[in-house]
């Protein structure tokens, strides 16, 4: 993983704090953990929110690039570790958290990362960036189905009980509302303490799991519209210059005149081919 700067964490801090305060109480309705590990914890904001709810047995794990002076949890509750390697500890936790972390790891690390999480806890609060979500250091953006299959290989099943409760909450960053699931070891659904998760599991629509949040859709649509406007200007300019080009002589002037035309064709294919076919 690439090193993330103090500036990166500062930019994320406020939204993460707001989101954690909204989401943690909902999580605790379904799971009542006495111990929690956060793999890819960053500054430890989620663990800090859990401590405020009375959960003291916590551990945050992330790379050595994390500035420990910026931690929201005590330094002794933080473990610096390379997340591209298998994480093996001599203890288990009731709940593991990994939020918007997996996409930062190379694709070849995906299976071992999931294996590490499943070795740490029977219940996992998980989210990971979808394709084209964008972000700093994203190298493996995948639809949630991809991760669900990785967890299924370890006998974990998805419970889609979070997103409907935070989907329209403006205090929650859209990527959590879009991507967050709980995964639980299948046999644990039969335990009384996880009865609410079992009910939610029975209601989970596996065909409806991949979602794009409206905020992300609008962001991408606005960017596309802006790019299209610029592309249209370049196309107009290319056509204007192409009309002036003297193509009867093979000269440097001719070559230079053709370049804007090639740009025009490229832009037309990029921005206008799909719309012309559908119209």
C-alpha positions, 0 to 999 in steps of 0.5 A, spaced: 500 500 500 502 507 498 503 511 504 498 516 506 499 523 508 497 527 514 493 531 509 489 525 507 487 523 514 485 530 515 481 530 509 477 524 511 477 525 518 470 530 519 466 525 514 468 519 518 467 522 525 460 524 523 459 517 519 461 513 525 457 516 530 451 515 526 453 508 524 455 505 530 449 505 534 445 501 528 451 496 528 450 495 536 443 493 535 445 487 531 451 485 534 453 486 542 461 485 541 465 485 547 472 486 543 473 489 536 479 489 531 479 494 526 483 492 520 485 498 516 483 503 522 487 509 519 486 514 525 482 509 529 476 513 529 471 507 528 474 504 534 474 511 538 466 511 537 466 504 539 470 506 546 465 511 547 459 506 547 463 502 552 467 497 548 474 498 551 477 491 548 479 494 541 485 494 537 487 498 531 491 495 525 494 499 519 501 501 516 507 504 519 505 510 515 499 512 520 502 518 524 501 515 531 500 522 534 494 523 530 490 517 533 484 517 536 485 511 540 491 510 545 498 508 541 498 501 545 492 499 542 495 500 535 499 495 531 503 497 525 502 492 520 503 491 512 496 489 510 498 486 504 501 480 508 497 475 512 495 478 519 495 472 524 494 474 531 494 469 537 487 471 539 480 472 536 475 478 537 467 478 537 467 483 531 472 485 525 471 492 522 474 493 515 471 499 511 474 502 505 480 498 505 480 492 501 480 497 494 487 499 496 490 492 496 493 489 490 488 484 487 493 478 488 492 480 496 484 480 496 484 472 498 489 473 503 486 479 506 479 476 507 482 470 510 485 474 515 479 478 517 475 471 517 480 468 522 480 474 527 472 474 528 465 471 526 462 477 524 465 482 520 463 489 518 465 490 511 465 495 505 470 496 499 469 501 493 466 499 487 468 500 480 470 507 478 468 510 485 475 513 485 479 515 491 487 515 493 490 509 492 485 505 489 488 499 485 482 493 486 475 497 486 470 491 485 462 490 485 460 487 492 459 480 489 466 479 488 467 480 495 461 476 497 464 470 493 471 471 497 467 471 504 463 465 501 469 461 500 470 461 508 463 460 510 461 467 511 454 470 508 452 477 507 447 480 511 444 487 508 442 490 514 445 497 514 444 500 507 437 501 508 438 505 514 443 509 512 442 510 505 438 517 506 442 520 512 446 526 509 451 525 515 453 519 513 459 519 507 455 516 501 461 510 500 459 507 507 451 507 505 453 504 498 458 499 500 457 497 507 455 490 509 455 485 515 458 478 514 457 473 519 460 465 519 454 461 517 453 457 523 453 463 528 446 465 525 443 459 529 446 462 536 440 466 540 445 472 540 445 473 533 437 472 532 436 479 529 442 478 524 439 471 522 432 475 520 436 480 516 439 475 513 433 471 511 431 478 508 437 480 504 436 480 496 442 477 493 440 480 486 440 487 489 446 487 493 451 491 487 448 499 488 450 506 486 448 511 491 445 517 487 450 522 490 456 518 486 451 517 480 450 525 480 458 526 481 459 522 475 454 525 471 456 532 472 463 530 471 461 527 464 457 533 462 463 537 463 467 533 459 462 532 454 462 540 453 469 541 453 469 535 448 464 539 443 468 545 443 474 541 441 470 537 435 468 544 433 475 547 433 477 541 429 472 541 424 473 549 423 481 547 422 480 541 417 476 546 413 481 550 412 487 545 411 489 544 404 489 537 403 492 537 395 499 537 397 502 532 402 506 537 406 507 539 414 501 544 413 497 538 411 499 533 417 498 539 422 491 540 419 490 532 420 491 532 427 485 536 430 481 532 425 484 525 429 482 528 435 475 530 433 474 523 431 477 520 438 473 525 442 466 523 438 468 516 439 469 517 446 463 521 448 458 521 442 458 514 439 454 511 445 448 517 445 448 517 437 446 509 437 441 510 443 437 516 440 
